Amino acid sequence: MMMTWHSPNRGSARYWGQAFSVAALLIWGLAACVPAGADPDPDPNFAYISGPVDQDMFDPVARAMSEGKTMRFASPGGSVASGLAISRIIAPRDIDIEIEGICLSACASLIMPSADHVTFINNPVIAFHGGGAHRRIFVEQFGSDLDCYQTIDTRKRDMYATAGRNTDFVDLLIDVHGYENVRFVDEGDDCPWIEFDLEVDMWFPTSAELRTLMGLDFTGTVCADDADCIRAQIRRQRQIRNTTVRVGNALWRIDDRGRISVE
């Protein structure tokens, strides 16, 4: 099933990065219900940063950094603007972070790679969705009127370079998810409104792929290293139906009854 993606807030460059499919938002948002900055197990040496990547996450991150605490993230993702703001204060400072539970979307593509070293706790689910990575395609296809998309793309690449990550990973996501039928809908008030179809809704990379393709420095393993781990996550969520995801380099097609076929 082709997934249609678009800017979720017409005319707003700031929230363009929240281009979740409805399914992905329902699925993984359920696992991150603790408000940003909440601390389920107080420890003076740690700051537990959980919830959506948004403006409310910035202050807990800045405070933890100023206090020299180790940050442990769990997030379903969120705003590209907020993710960039957070990643750009982490990347130049050689800061180590931990990830537990889930790190999706802006958490995976911005916050995670900004750290000097990542420790994965208890095989977290790491996932990328298409959308944000496709900005360059839009700029090339529709021209200079899409300067707002190009600016975000440039800032992301600059952050990757500062953190010592592979800047080509940004383009790799285009190949991983595929796309077709890009449609320029209207100008909007800021960034133009664009829709397009994805061939792969979400990608769950293995730890080996994160190391070789993104250039991530880490210890631990992720859920996608064990197919049964991802399979269990999918089976627990009835919203994951009629879609295609990539686990490592394999395509998983999920039908309307939740049955999985692997290619």
N, C-alpha and C positions, 0 to 999 in steps of 0.2 A: 504493500500500500504506500503510495506517495504521500508524504507529509507536507502540507502547505505551511510556509513560514512567512512572517511579515513583521513589520515594526509594530510593537504592541501599543504604542502611544503615538498616534498619528501626529507627525510634525515635531516630534521631540527627539533630538539626538541623544539626550541624556539617558533615556530609558530604552533606546533601541536594542541594547544588548540583552534585554529580558525576553528575547524571542523564543520562549519555551513553547513547545506544543502543549496543548491542554493536557494530554496524557502524561507527559513528563512532569509537568507541574504538580499534578495530583499524586502521581506515583511517589516521587522522591520528596516532595514537600512534607508528606506525612511523617517522614523520619527525622525531621528537624524542627520540632515544635517548641524547643527551648528558646526564649528570647535572647537576642544578641547580648553577650557579656555575662550571661547567667553562669553561676558556678555550682554544679551539682555536687561537688565534693571539694570543699574549700581546702586549698593548699597555698601557703604564702609564696611558693615558688612558681605557681602556674596561674595562667589566665585562660579560662575556658571561653572561647569565642564561638558562639553558635547562633544559628538562625540565618535569615537571608542576608546577602551582601547588599547593604544599603547604607544610607547616611548614618543610621544608628550603630553600625558596626565600627565606624571610623574611630570614634572616641575611645571605646574599650581597647582597640588595637594600639592607639597612640599612648594611652595610659600604661598599658602593659609594657610597651617598649621603654617608656621613661622610667619604669620601676624595675626594669631588667628581668621581667618574668618570662618564662617560656610559654608561648601561646599554643593552645591546642584548639584546632579548628574543626567544626562540623557544620557544613552549610550546603543547602540545595542550590546555591548560586543566587543571582539577582542582577543588579544594575552594573553595566560595564563601566559607567562613570565612577561609581563608588569602588568597584574592583580595581580600576586603574589608580584611583587616589590612594587606596590602601597599599597596593603593590609598589607604588612609586616611593613610598616612605620605607618600605621593607627592603627593596632590592639594593640600595646603595650601602646598607649597613651590615651586610653579612650576618643576617639573623637566621637562626634555626627555628623551625616550627614543627609541630606535631599535627597529624590528621587522624581523626577517629570517626567511625560511623560512615559519613558520606562527605564527599567534596565534589560538587557538580558545577557545570557551567562556569560562571565567573570565578568561583572558588578554584576550580581545576585549571582554568586557562589563564588566570591572572594571579591570584593569591599564592597558590601552590608553587608555580615556577619562580616567583619573586624571592623565595627563601634561599639562603645559602645551602641549607641541608634540611631534608624532610624526614621525619620518622613516622612511618605508618603504624598505627596502633590497631591491633585486632582486625587486620585485613579490610580496610575501609573500601567502600564503593567509590571509585573514581570514574567520572563520566563527562564526556564532551557532547554537546549538541551542535548541529549545524546552524548557520545563520550568521553569527558574528564573523566567522572566518571568510565569509563570501563577499565582504565589502569591496575588496580589490576588483572582483569580477564586475560589481555594479559600476565602479568608477570607470573601468575600461569600456563597458558596454554603453553607458549613458553619458559619459563625459564629465567635464569639470563642474557641472552643477551639483555634483555629489561630493563637494569638498569636505563636508562634515564627516562623511564615512571615511574618507582618506585620512583625516586628522586622527581619528580614533585608531585606525590601523597603524599609522606611523608611531603613535605613542605606545601602542602595545609592543611593536617591534623594538622600540628604543628600550623599553623596560626589560624585554628578554635579553637584549645585548648587555645591559647593565648587570643583570643577574647571572650572565654567563650561560644562558640557555641558547638552544638552536633556534634562530629566528626563522628558519625555513619551516618550523613546525606550524606556523601560522598558515602557510600555504598547504601544508600536508593535510590539514583538516578539510580543505576543499575537496581533495581527492578521496578522503575517507568517507565523506557524507554524500558526495555527488550532488548534482542539482540539474534542474531543467525548467523550462517555461518561466524564465525571469520576466516579471511584468512591472513596468513603471506605471503606477496607478495615478498618482497626482503629486503636485509639488509640495503640499503641506506647508506648515508655517516655518519650519526649520530644516530638518532633513526630509527629503521626499519619501513618499509612502511606496514601498516596493513589496511585492509578493513573489514567491518562487517555490518550487517543489523540491523536496529532498528525497533521495533514494534511500538513505539510511537516517533514521531518526536520532539515535544516540550511539556513541562509541564508548565501550568499556575497555580501555587499554590494559594490557598486562604490565607488570612492573618492568619486564625486559624492554617493552616498547617505550615506556616512559624514560628509561635510561638511555636507549639508543636513539630514539626519534626526537624527544624533547631535550635530552641532555640533562635530565634531572638527577641530582645527587641525593640519595636517600638510603635509608635502611628499612627493613621490613618488607612485607608483601601486601598485595592488594587483592580484592575479591576476584577480579578477572583472572588471576593466576590459577584459580580452581573453577572450572566450568560449573560444578555443582553449587558453588557459592552464588553465582549469578542466577543460575536456574532457580534456586530457592527464593531469591529476591523477586524474580518475575512471578513465580507461582503464588507468592503471598499477596500480590497486588492485582486485583481483578481489573484495574484500569489498563493494564498492559495487554492490549488486544489489537489485532489487525495492524501490525506494525513490523518494521524491520530494524533490528539493532545489530551492531557489530561487536563481537566479543573477541578481543585480540584481533586476529586477521580472518575470523570466520563470520559469515553472515548468519544470523538467527532470524528466521521468519516466524512470527507468532500469529496464529489464526484467531478467529473470534471466540474460540473456546480455551484459549491459552496454551494450545499445543505448539510445541517448538519443533521446527525442522532446521537442521544445521547444514549449511553449504560450505 
